[in-house]
Amino acid sequence: SFFLLLEQAIGVGSAFESWSPHEDGAVYSVRVPLKPCCGHAFHLEVGTMGQVLATDCCVHVELVCTCMTEQVAQDMLCFLHHPEEALRKNQKPSLLHTLCTSSYLDVQKTALWFQDFMRSAWEFVPQSHHYSMKVLPSSRSCKLQLTHVSGRTLLVEMMLGVQQGNSDIFMSSQATEAICTPSTTWLLSFSVAEAKFFWMMSRKLPHDSFHLHCLQLCTCMLVGAAFSSCAFKTVMMHLLTTMPLAGWRRRDFLLQLEDIMRYLRCCLEEKQLNHFFFGNESIPKEIILPPALQRAEPLNLLQNLAQDPAAHEQAMSEFREL
């Protein structure tokens, strides 16, 4: 059959980065890269957002000629150069007829296919002897509830993604918050780049570094606050690339917390916190970004506070309590 090719899954998010604020109820997020099957090709068509770098795209699926490839010897017919009747009688449908809408890869169709795939594949996984698996409702990802024979439950969210070239940036199936996203729209995701960043820093920092404990503590205190854990995570990444690495030792824990709070206070007062991956010259060279991101203007994550005085006052008030 001609469905998508699945590449090695990548653990992302706080649970895999070892700073989850909810250790007991952590959701293990996994990015599953998708590649086109034989006879197909992907072309990313980036959307437009005025002067701001687009954060959405459509994945255009095209048929490619396979007449001169080895698949001919395996009785594969070329989708482009064989008659439709022969294709219909002798070969499974192309990706365009299964998971696409108007020649664009459909997120919801792809997520449903992947959920069915997981159900059928689970019995062949060694862990199936110790865990029962339930697929939870989701229209844009695959959410699994794994229950151990002991009664312990694990939650796993498998998000599908299409890689931008050879970079660490993916177009993701997952929608942001409660935004109604068209089924053919894939959204820009930095989760793989973030996971790679924290893995790299763990190799460079002192062996007794307490930076993840700082991040975990700060996000635990954020429940119900006006700004999300994303703000503290962004602050931490900026500080890790601008402060001496020797200053993150366990003995400097309280000083580290003061630095984090001081940085965040300045950001709130100035209503400016730049996205870590937009036009940031301090990003380690090992992290591969698309050229458009490298050239992009800084993106202010606190723009809403600059536009809403009431929201800004609330954020400052909650920060003082914090």
Residue pairs with C-beta under 8 A, 6 or more apart in sequence:
1 92
2 37
2 38
2 39
2 40
2 92
2 93
2 94
2 95
2 98
3 37
3 95
3 98
3 99
3 113
4 34
4 35
4 36
4 37
4 95
4 99
4 110
4 113
5 34
5 35
5 36
5 37
6 32
6 33
6 34
6 35
7 32
7 33
7 34
7 35
8 33
9 30
9 31
9 32
9 33
9 158
10 30
10 31
10 32
10 33
10 192
10 195
11 28
11 29
11 30
11 31
11 195
12 29
12 30
12 31
12 191
12 192
12 194
12 195
13 20
13 27
13 28
13 29
13 191
13 195
14 20
14 21
14 26
14 219
14 229
15 26
15 27
15 28
15 29
16 28
16 29
16 195
17 194
17 195
17 198
17 212
18 198
18 212
19 212
19 213
19 215
19 216
19 219
20 26
20 216
21 216
21 219
21 220
21 222
21 229
25 155
26 155
27 155
27 156
27 157
28 154
28 155
28 156
28 157
29 156
29 157
29 159
29 191
30 156
30 157
30 158
30 159
31 159
31 161
31 170
31 172
31 189
31 191
31 192
32 114
32 158
32 159
32 160
32 161
33 161
33 162
33 163
33 170
34 110
34 160
34 161
34 162
35 42
36 42
36 61
36 95
37 95
38 66
38 69
38 71
38 76
39 63
39 64
39 66
39 71
39 76
39 78
39 79
39 94
40 61
40 62
40 63
40 64
40 94
40 95
40 96
41 61
41 62
41 63
41 64
42 59
42 60
42 61
42 105
42 162
43 59
43 60
43 62
44 57
44 58
44 59
44 60
44 162
44 164
44 171
45 57
45 58
45 59
45 60
46 54
46 56
46 57
47 54
47 55
47 56
47 57
47 58
47 185
48 54
49 55
49 56
51 297
52 299
53 278
53 292
53 293
53 296
53 297
53 299
54 188
55 187
55 188
56 181
56 185
56 186
56 187
56 188
57 171
57 185
57 186
57 188
58 104
58 105
58 184
58 185
58 186
59 104
59 105
59 162
59 171
59 184
59 186
60 103
60 104
60 105
61 95
61 96
61 100
61 103
61 104
61 105
62 103
63 79
63 80
63 94
63 96
64 80
65 78
65 80
65 81
66 72
66 76
66 78
66 79
66 80
67 78
67 81
72 78
75 90
76 91
77 86
77 87
77 90
77 91
79 87
79 94
95 105
96 103
98 109
98 113
99 105
99 106
99 109
99 110
99 113
100 106
100 109
101 109
101 183
101 184
102 184
104 184
105 162
105 184
105 186
106 183
106 184
107 139
107 140
107 160
107 173
107 181
107 183
107 184
107 185
107 186
108 139
108 140
108 183
109 183
110 160
110 173
111 138
111 139
111 140
111 141
111 142
111 160
111 173
114 142
114 158
114 160
115 135
115 138
115 142
118 133
118 135
118 142
118 144
118 158
119 133
119 135
122 128
122 133
127 146
130 148
130 149
131 146
131 147
131 148
131 149
131 154
132 146
132 147
133 144
133 145
133 146
133 147
134 144
134 145
134 147
135 142
135 143
135 144
135 145
136 143
136 144
136 145
137 143
138 157
140 173
140 174
140 175
140 181
141 157
141 158
141 159
141 160
141 173
141 174
142 157
142 158
142 159
142 160
143 155
143 156
143 157
143 158
144 155
144 156
144 157
144 158
145 153
145 154
145 155
146 153
146 154
146 155
146 156
147 153
147 154
148 154
157 174
159 172
159 173
159 174
159 189
159 191
160 172
160 173
161 170
161 171
161 172
161 173
161 186
161 189
161 192
162 170
162 171
162 186
163 169
163 170
164 170
164 171
164 290
165 290
166 288
167 288
167 289
167 290
168 192
168 193
168 196
168 287
168 288
168 289
169 188
169 189
169 190
169 192
169 193
169 277
169 289
169 290
169 293
170 189
170 191
170 192
171 186
171 187
171 188
171 189
172 186
172 187
172 188
172 189
172 191
173 186
174 187
174 189
175 181
175 187
176 187
181 187
190 276
190 277
193 277
193 287
193 289
194 233
194 237
194 276
196 286
196 287
197 237
197 283
197 284
197 287
198 212
200 284
200 286
200 287
201 211
201 240
202 209
204 245
205 211
205 240
205 245
205 248
206 245
206 246
206 248
206 249
208 249
208 250
209 248
209 249
209 250
210 248
210 249
210 250
210 252
210 253
210 256
211 236
211 240
211 248
211 256
213 253
214 236
214 253
214 256
214 257
214 260
215 232
215 233
215 236
217 257
218 232
218 257
218 260
219 229
219 232
219 233
221 322
222 228
222 229
222 232
222 322
225 315
225 318
225 322
226 311
226 314
226 315
226 318
227 268
227 302
227 315
227 318
230 301
231 264
231 267
231 273
231 301
231 302
232 260
232 264
234 273
234 274
234 275
234 276
234 301
235 260
235 263
235 264
235 267
235 273
236 260
237 276
238 263
238 274
238 276
238 282
239 259
239 260
239 263
240 248
241 282
241 283
241 284
242 282
243 259
247 255
247 256
248 256
261 322
264 273
264 319
265 319
267 273
267 302
268 302
268 305
268 312
268 315
268 316
268 319
269 316
271 300
271 302
271 303
271 305
271 306
271 312
272 300
272 302
272 306
273 300
273 301
273 302
274 280
274 298
274 299
274 300
274 301
275 298
275 299
275 300
275 301
276 283
277 283
277 289
277 293
278 293
278 296
278 297
278 298
278 299
279 293
279 294
279 295
279 296
279 297
279 298
279 299
280 298
283 289
300 306
304 311
305 311
305 312
305 315
306 312
